[in-house]
Amino acid sequence: MKGRNIFLQGVLSVVLTVLFVVLVRAFLVAPAGAEKLTAISDTEYDPAVWGKIYPLEYNTFLKNKEMAVSPTGFGGSTKDQKSVRQPEILVNFKGMAFSKDYAEDRGHPYSMEDLKETKRATPATPGSCMTCKTPHLRDIYREMGIRYAKTPLAELLPRIQHPIGCANCHDPQNMKLRVSNPAFIEAMGKRGVDVAGAPRQDMRSYVCGQCHSEYYLEPASKRVVFPWDKGLRPQDMYAYYRDNPSGFEMDWQHPESQAKMLKAQHPDFELASSGFHSKFGVACANCHMPSMQEGGRPYSSHWVTSPLKHIQASCRPCHPQDEASILARVRTKQTDVFQLLRTAGQTIARAHEAIGRAGATPGAAKGDLDKARELLRNAQWLWDFFAAENSMGFHNNSEAQITLKQSNELAQQAIVAANGAAGAPR
């Protein structure tokens, strides 16, 4: 009993230490120069103008232009096609734009440049696709309301001069954090959260979550909608999509399996919300925008990148291990998830092919084919949730491993059902 009490005391000590560090970092670090707030226009979207007043933050913001792989080798900001390391992507996304262009995301300064250059955009691309690419959304939304979402992107581009910048997350009058994405405000409101009145520590995640989240486009209006009515976990969102919300049935129909598929969009906020760090009050910015000092002045780094690029500032305030040990631990976790991701993705690719063969077989059992397609749709959604998420499962490692194993099992069941539909041995 005594040993158990000592253990619990140790755990409590660690938890209190983490919470103390989080609180200090959340509330004591203000923008360098905040004591001499200078009026910035509410429609000033050029980060360089803000940088004249907040040079320390701006100098780190400029580092977002750097392009490099992450320290673990998973993700990063290089414009490399993901299908090079995961060729199953070309099969699983056949018939839709991600089979043509699925590059790693670059830093925020490249948001508009990459939107204009991607092969996924066409003349028919709706304006909703610029929702998270620029602070000019605020003016466009004030003028057009939700009509902007259905307006062709080509009509909106001439009005956009700047990519993601300071104004996406800060009120220039007082530097308080703010959310610009109306879809996030609506989705959080449904969850009982008034974003405008949220505590600062919560806002240090919300300003990231407004864009780093799963969404779909409502068929009629093309407005951005977050599928959170039933929860933030991948299974919750899949249950939501099964109800065909607002008539949304699918992102595309796979040409080989004929399954009605869903495409996940970078659900970093959702996965992090159920992860270990979040449960202890750690916000996105605590790790990705850590507290720094220059000349004795504290400020928050605006180089929004992997915490492993500045372990001393991001990790070691809470974790006592040396930098090499922390890096090795994260690399191991991500490697395990990547192997599960590859296994599930390859099984899913085989399922598309098996269902395609079964569908071409005369007299194939429709009931078994329908079952196989539903199993495949579910399997690919669970796989894609982690294929599209940017932490290679690190935001919630246990959920990543469990869900990817479930994805692989569902894909195997889809193959069995397809073989049964074609009369082949199960």
Secondary structure, DSSP 8 states (H G I E B T S, - for coil): -HHHHHHHHHHHHHHHHHHHHHHHHHHS---TTGGG-----TT---HHHHHTT-HHHHHHHGGGG---B-TTSS-BSS--BGGGT-THHHHHTTTSGGGT--B----GGGHHHHHHH-TT--TT-BGGGGTTT-TTHHHHHHHHTTHHHHSBHHHHGGG----S-GGGTB-TTT--B----HHHHHHHHHTT--GGG--HHHHHHHHHHTTSS--EE-TTT--EE---TT-SSHHHHHHHHHT-GGG---SEE-TTT--EE------HHHHHHTSHHHHTT--HHHHHS-EEEETTEEEE----S-GGGGHHHHTTTT--S-HHHHHHHHHHHHHHHHHHHHHHHHHHHHHHHHHHHHHTSTT--HHHHHHHHHHHHHHHHHHHHHHHSTTTTGGGHHHHHHHHHHHHHHHHHHHHHHHHHTT---
